[in-house]
Amino acid sequence: MGKGQQSCFYVYLPQFTSLLYLVHGSLARAGKVKSQTPKVEAQEKKKTPKGRAKKRILYNRRFVNVTTLPGGKRRM
């Protein structure tokens, strides 16, 4: 073995293969957080521009109204 290298080997034990897939808890708790989260109705939003109008907004955001950070980097 060279410097900084470690040797490792794996042993296949068929009696423990079912345990390999149970690392992150049982399936009985699946979806726990989502079911506990309170339901919030979706708010109505303004229609987003499509096509040419969207490209125009992106161009203005990226190249016209540019705010630079120290070091001359552009803020994204």
C-alpha positions in Angstrom: 0.0 0.0 0.0 1.2 3.5 -0.8 1.1 6.5 1.4 -2.5 7.5 2.2 -4.1 4.4 0.8 -6.2 2.1 2.8 -7.1 -1.5 2.0 -10.7 -2.6 2.4 -12.6 -5.7 1.5 -16.2 -6.7 1.6 -17.6 -10.0 2.7 -20.9 -11.2 1.3 -23.2 -12.5 4.1 -26.5 -13.6 2.7 -28.2 -13.6 6.1 -27.7 -9.9 6.4 -28.7 -8.7 2.9 -32.2 -7.7 4.2 -30.5 -5.3 6.7 -28.6 -3.5 3.9 -31.8 -1.8 2.6 -33.1 -0.6 6.0 -30.5 2.1 6.7 -32.9 5.1 6.7 -35.7 3.9 8.9 -38.8 1.8 8.3 -41.4 2.4 5.6 -44.0 2.9 8.4 -42.7 6.4 8.9 -42.7 7.3 5.2 -44.4 10.6 4.4 -44.4 11.7 8.1 -43.3 15.2 7.5 -45.6 15.9 4.5 -48.6 14.7 6.4 -47.7 16.9 9.4 -47.3 20.1 7.3 -50.3 22.3 7.4 -52.1 22.7 4.0 -51.7 26.2 2.5 -53.9 27.2 -0.4 -52.0 28.3 -3.5 -52.1 32.0 -4.1 -53.1 33.6 -7.4 -50.1 34.9 -9.3 -49.6 37.2 -12.2 -49.2 35.5 -15.6 -45.5 35.0 -16.5 -44.4 36.2 -19.9 -43.7 33.6 -22.6 -41.5 33.6 -25.6 -40.1 36.9 -26.8 -41.3 38.9 -23.8 -39.6 36.5 -21.4 -36.3 36.8 -23.3 -36.6 40.6 -23.1 -37.0 40.4 -19.3 -34.0 38.1 -19.0 -31.9 40.3 -21.2 -32.7 43.4 -19.1 -32.0 41.5 -15.9 -28.7 40.1 -17.0 -27.1 42.9 -19.1 -29.0 46.2 -18.6 -29.6 46.5 -14.8 -26.3 44.9 -13.8 -25.2 45.4 -10.2 -21.6 44.5 -9.7 -20.0 43.2 -6.5 -16.6 44.1 -5.2 -14.0 42.6 -7.5 -16.0 43.3 -10.6 -18.2 40.2 -10.2 -21.7 40.3 -11.5 -24.5 39.5 -9.0 -26.8 36.7 -10.1 
